[in-house]
Amino acid sequence: MIRISRPIARWFVQARYPSGTNLLPILMYHRVLSQPDPLQPDVPHVALLAEQFRTLAGAFNVLPLHEAAAALQSGGLPPGAACITFDDGYRDNHDLALPLLREFRLPATVFVATGYLNGGRMFNDSVVETVRRLDTGEIDLSRVGLGKRLVSDIASRRVLIADLTKAVKYLDPEERDRFCEELCHKAGSRLPVDLMMDDSQVKAMSDAGIDIGGHTVQHPILARVEDAVAWREIETNRDEITSLTGRPPLCFAYPNGKPNIDYSSSHARMVHKAGFLAAVSTAVGVASQDADPFQLPRFMPRERSAAQFVARMLRMSAHNRRQVAD
């Protein structure tokens, strides 16, 4: 791992994000792994995440998301402001990310889809873990428009994971679950049921000072369900998090999160009505002062060295165009 001097990194960051610019980079993570996974090359392992967190602690002013969103609106962001978020509620957020957040004294928001706690499994993880376990040979995926595919080496499995995830993501939620269950049977072995946090781990993260944010119950793509269902997902998720942690969640993340594709402005209004103070999308960019506080953009850091990580953070300052759902 190539490191960069903290004073040098901080100088570059504050030159690009000086006081008064009101630009807020929000980092989006999902999982962190104990070791690199060849089937999930974009998922950081713990050593890489530690280096990124060390860089953030040394060069940026990392703020809780709700505080940063309020300061962004008022024009009062400090120089080099940034936020850290994790989506979905993975167990490794508690086991691996939390110790690093404590070590480097960094705040973060973890958005939890409460329906998957206590032994649930996200559909994308069913895809990854099934493909990981498939025997070498041909598999018929005509049902989701992928025809017959040959499963062999790591490269073919990576491509299949990407294609399957894309094909299944926008299915009706019930149909998606049925397909993933059938896919799991093809693996011929038991898939993991310990990928997500349990109630006690969510509570432990909250007690450690990590903000637990809303992310719906079953992670539906809100634009694909009826308004009544969308509202129930948002409201019930809020209430379940409040019950678990003893405090209402302050921020929300839209499942999948692409403006106008995965959610609309009516869903942003629902989130506001539910009492959240801010919400994030997956529109790639840096939030500026004219950003809608209920549609703040984020981006995923995929860089493999501290120098590359800082360079990406600096480049992203130019990507501050307002991106919102109609």
C-alpha positions in Angstrom: 0.0 0.0 0.0 1.5 3.3 -1.1 0.9 6.0 1.6 0.8 9.7 1.3 2.0 12.2 3.9 -0.9 13.5 6.0 0.2 17.2 5.9 0.6 17.0 2.1 -2.8 15.3 1.7 -4.5 17.8 4.0 -2.9 20.7 2.1 -4.2 19.4 -1.2 -7.7 18.6 0.2 -8.2 22.0 1.8 -6.9 23.8 -1.3 -9.6 22.0 -3.3 -12.3 22.1 -0.6 -11.5 25.4 1.2 -13.8 27.1 3.7 -16.7 28.7 1.9 -16.9 26.4 -1.1 -19.7 24.3 0.4 -18.9 21.1 -1.4 -19.6 17.8 0.4 -18.2 14.5 -0.8 -20.2 11.6 0.7 -18.5 8.2 0.5 -20.7 5.1 -0.1 -19.6 1.7 1.1 -21.6 -1.5 1.5 -19.4 -4.4 2.8 -15.9 -4.7 4.1 -14.1 -8.1 3.9 -11.4 -9.7 6.0 -9.5 -10.6 2.8 -9.8 -9.7 -0.9 -12.5 -11.7 -2.7 -11.7 -12.4 -6.4 -15.5 -12.5 -7.1 -16.1 -9.1 -5.5 -13.0 -7.0 -6.5 -14.8 -3.7 -5.8 -15.5 -4.6 -2.2 -12.7 -3.3 0.1 -10.9 -5.6 2.4 -10.1 -4.4 6.0 -6.5 -3.4 5.3 -7.6 -1.2 2.4 -10.4 0.3 4.4 -8.0 1.1 7.2 -5.8 3.0 4.8 -8.7 5.0 3.4 -9.9 5.8 6.9 -6.4 6.8 8.0 -6.3 9.2 5.1 -9.8 10.6 5.8 -8.9 11.1 9.5 -5.6 12.9 8.5 -6.8 15.0 5.6 -10.5 15.6 5.9 -13.0 17.0 8.5 -15.4 14.0 8.6 -18.8 14.9 9.9 -22.0 13.0 10.8 -24.2 13.1 7.8 -27.1 15.0 9.3 -24.8 17.7 10.7 -23.0 18.0 7.3 -26.3 18.2 5.4 -27.5 21.1 7.7 -24.1 22.9 7.4 -24.2 22.5 3.6 -27.6 24.2 3.5 -26.5 27.1 5.8 -23.2 27.6 4.0 -21.2 26.6 7.1 -19.3 23.5 6.0 -15.7 23.5 7.4 -12.9 23.1 4.9 -12.3 19.5 3.7 -15.7 18.3 5.0 -16.7 14.7 4.1 -19.1 11.9 5.2 -18.9 8.2 5.4 -21.9 5.9 4.8 -22.6 2.2 4.6 -25.7 0.6 3.0 -27.9 -2.3 3.9 -26.7 -3.5 7.3 -24.0 -6.1 6.8 -22.5 -7.9 9.8 -19.0 -6.9 8.7 -20.0 -3.3 9.3 -20.1 -4.2 13.0 -17.3 -6.7 13.1 -14.7 -5.0 10.8 -15.7 -1.4 10.0 -16.7 -0.4 13.5 -13.3 -1.1 15.1 -11.7 1.0 12.4 -14.2 3.9 12.9 -13.4 3.8 16.6 -9.6 3.7 16.0 -9.6 6.7 13.7 -12.4 8.5 15.6 -14.6 8.8 12.5 -18.4 9.3 12.5 -20.5 7.3 10.0 -24.0 6.5 9.0 -25.1 2.9 8.5 -28.3 2.6 6.5 -30.2 -0.6 7.6 -32.8 -2.6 5.7 -34.4 -4.0 8.7 -36.2 -6.9 7.0 -32.8 -8.6 6.4 -31.5 -8.5 9.9 -31.2 -11.7 12.0 -30.3 -14.2 9.2 -31.7 -12.6 6.1 -29.8 -12.4 2.8 -29.9 -9.6 0.1 -30.7 -10.8 -3.4 -27.3 -9.7 -4.7 -25.6 -11.9 -2.1 -27.7 -14.9 -3.1 -26.4 -14.3 -6.6 -22.8 -14.0 -5.5 -22.8 -17.0 -3.2 -24.7 -19.2 -5.6 -22.3 -18.4 -8.5 -19.4 -19.0 -6.1 -20.6 -22.5 -5.4 -21.8 -23.6 -8.9 -19.9 -26.6 -10.4 -18.1 -26.0 -13.6 -20.4 -26.5 -16.5 -23.5 -25.0 -18.2 -26.4 -23.4 -16.5 -29.7 -22.4 -18.1 -30.8 -18.9 -17.2 -33.3 -18.4 -20.0 -35.9 -17.4 -17.4 -34.2 -14.1 -16.9 -33.1 -13.6 -20.5 -29.5 -14.8 -20.2 -29.8 -18.1 -22.0 -27.4 -20.9 -21.3 -24.1 -19.8 -19.8 -20.9 -21.6 -19.2 -19.5 -21.4 -15.6 -15.8 -22.1 -15.3 -13.1 -19.8 -14.1 -13.1 -16.6 -11.9 -13.5 -14.3 -14.9 -16.6 -16.2 -16.2 -18.1 -16.1 -12.7 -17.5 -12.4 -12.3 -19.3 -11.7 -15.6 -22.2 -14.0 -14.6 -22.6 -12.3 -11.3 -22.7 -8.9 -13.0 -25.2 -10.1 -15.6 -27.4 -11.9 -13.2 -27.6 -9.0 -10.7 -28.6 -6.6 -13.5 -31.2 -9.1 -14.8 -32.8 -9.8 -11.5 -32.6 -6.3 -9.8 -35.7 -4.9 -11.5 -37.9 -7.9 -11.2 -41.1 -7.7 -9.1 -39.8 -8.2 -5.5 -41.7 -11.5 -5.1 -40.6 -12.8 -8.4 -37.0 -11.7 -7.6 -37.1 -13.7 -4.3 -38.5 -16.8 -6.0 -35.9 -16.7 -8.6 -33.1 -16.3 -6.1 -34.4 -19.1 -4.0 -34.4 -21.4 -7.1 -30.9 -20.2 -8.0 -29.7 -21.1 -4.5 -30.9 -24.7 -5.0 -28.8 -24.9 -8.1 -25.7 -24.3 -5.9 -26.3 -27.7 -4.2 -25.0 -26.4 -0.9 -26.2 -24.2 2.0 -25.7 -20.5 1.4 -24.5 -18.3 4.3 -27.2 -16.9 6.7 -24.9 -14.7 8.7 -24.0 -11.9 6.3 -26.3 -9.3 7.9 -26.3 -7.9 11.4 -28.7 -9.0 14.1 -30.6 -6.7 16.3 -28.0 -6.7 19.1 -25.3 -5.6 16.6 -27.4 -2.8 15.3 -27.9 -1.6 18.8 -24.2 -2.0 19.6 -23.3 0.2 16.6 -25.8 2.8 17.7 -24.5 2.8 21.3 -21.0 3.3 19.9 -22.1 6.5 18.3 -22.7 5.4 14.8 -25.8 6.9 13.2 -28.3 4.1 12.1 -30.2 5.4 9.1 -33.3 4.2 7.2 -33.1 2.0 4.1 -36.7 0.5 4.0 -37.6 -2.9 5.3 -37.3 -5.2 2.2 -35.2 -3.0 0.0 -37.7 -2.6 -2.8 -37.0 -0.3 -5.7 -39.5 2.4 -4.6 -40.4 3.4 -8.2 -41.5 -0.2 -8.9 -44.1 -0.4 -6.0 -47.3 1.3 -5.2 -47.2 4.5 -3.2 -48.9 2.9 -0.3 -46.3 0.1 -0.2 -43.4 2.6 -0.5 -44.8 4.7 2.4 -45.2 1.5 4.5 -41.6 0.5 3.8 -40.3 3.9 4.8 -42.5 4.3 7.9 -42.1 0.8 9.2 -38.3 0.9 8.7 -38.2 4.1 10.7 -40.2 2.6 13.5 -38.2 -0.6 13.7 -34.9 1.3 13.8 -36.3 3.6 16.6 -37.4 0.5 18.5 -34.0 -1.2 18.1 -31.8 1.8 19.0 -34.0 3.9 21.2 -33.7 6.9 18.8 -35.3 7.8 15.5 -33.1 7.6 12.4 -32.1 11.0 11.1 -31.1 10.1 7.5 -32.4 7.8 4.8 -30.9 6.1 1.7 -33.0 5.1 -1.3 -32.6 1.5 -2.3 -30.6 1.3 -5.5 -30.9 5.1 -5.5 -30.8 6.3 -9.1 -33.0 9.5 -9.5 -36.0 9.0 -11.8 -35.2 5.4 -12.2 -35.3 3.9 -8.7 -37.1 6.7 -6.9 -39.0 9.9 -7.7 -39.5 13.3 -6.0 -42.7 11.9 -4.4 -40.6 9.4 -2.5 -38.3 12.2 -1.4 -41.4 13.9 0.0 -42.4 10.7 1.8 -39.0 10.6 3.4 -39.4 14.2 4.5 -42.9 13.5 5.9 -41.6 10.5 7.8 -39.3 12.9 9.8 -35.9 12.3 8.3 -33.6 15.3 8.1 -31.7 14.3 5.0 -31.5 11.5 2.4 -28.9 10.2 -0.1 -29.1 8.8 -3.6 -26.6 7.0 -5.7 -26.2 9.8 -8.2 -22.5 10.0 -8.6 -21.1 13.4 -7.5 -20.4 15.8 -4.7 -23.2 17.7 -3.0 -23.1 21.5 -3.3 -25.1 24.2 -1.5 -28.0 24.1 -4.0 -28.4 20.3 -3.5 -31.7 19.0 -2.4 -31.0 17.8 1.2 -33.3 14.8 0.5 -31.4 13.9 -2.7 -27.7 14.2 -1.8 -25.3 12.4 -4.3 -22.6 9.9 -3.2 -19.8 7.9 -4.8 -18.0 4.7 -4.1 -14.2 4.8 -3.6 -12.5 2.0 -5.5 -8.9 3.2 -5.4 -6.2 0.9 -4.2 -3.7 3.3 -2.6 -3.9 6.4 -0.4 -2.5 8.6 -3.1 -5.1 7.4 -5.6 -7.8 7.8 -3.0 -6.9 11.4 -2.4 -6.6 12.1 -6.1 -10.1 10.8 -6.6 -11.5 12.9 -3.8 -9.9 16.0 -5.4 -11.2 15.2 -8.8 -14.7 14.6 -7.5 -14.9 18.3 -6.4 -15.6 19.2 -10.1 -18.6 16.8 -10.2 -21.1 19.0 -8.3 -23.9 19.4 -10.8 -27.4 19.1 -9.2 -28.8 15.6 -9.8 -32.4 15.1 -8.6 -35.5 13.2 -9.4 -38.2 15.2 -11.2 
